[in-house]
Amino acid sequence: MTNRLKRRLSMLLAALMTMISLVPTGALTMPYTPSSYYAASSYCTAVKAVQLTGHPRIDIINVAKTQFGYHEGNSMADLGGGNANGVYNFTEYGYWYGYFVMNKNAGHWGAWCAMYVSWCAAVAGIPASIINRACYARIRDDIYSFRGMPFYEAGTYTPLPGDLVFFDWPDQEGEWNHVAIVWCVIDGKVYTMEGNTIAEACEPRCFLLTDPKIKGYGLPPYTDNTL
């Protein structure tokens, strides 16, 4: 994604925010104790500087974009996100999920796209009743999956910022393979905010709404749909 497009998306989000009247603001408070490695990182500094608006669709986007550039690592020492060559799924999002969601004595070091989405929701102050804390990129009624939200197949719904977008890779047709946060839709394209991309990182991406890799969209039951 070019810097010009990033600026355009940021301007769009700013325009959406100016449309909201009487926006409550407040400093973000981390809902858990970050690892010492993450606490010392620029990504932690950036997310702690976010001012919450009280509008969940906007807040999850503001949190998610602070993590762009974060890269998975090879050990807990890499939880700060700076190991550009890491390949073993060690992330702060898995640390949070293992210790603070599953109450394990260790982090959850696996594919982490769903944990990134869940972490962004938790840090943005979105209750688990709206976006539950999941580690699988699917909608299903079990403790590891996203649940309690309607699902619309691709082509039947135009997503809104803050919705979830699910993917089905061509070589695994019929599966739930990946999940991301919808940033916005512009000119027939959906812009996403993702963790565990092909670059093993957090980054924005872009797909045509007609892209066959898009399985569909999950609509969290936000009580405030202000945009």
Buried (B, 14 or more C-beta within 10 A) or exposed (E): EEEEEBEBBEEBBEEBBEEBEEBEEEEBEBEEEBBEBBBEBEBBEBBBEBEBBBBBBBBBBBBBBBBBBBBBBBEBEBBBBBBEEBEBBBBBBBBBBBBBBBEEEEBBBBBBBBBBBBBBBBBBBBEEEBBBBBBBBBBEEEEBBBBBBEBBEBEEBEBBBBBBBBBBEEEEEEEBBBBBBBBBBEEEBBBBBBBBBEEBBBBBBBBEBEEEBBBBBBBBEBEBEBB
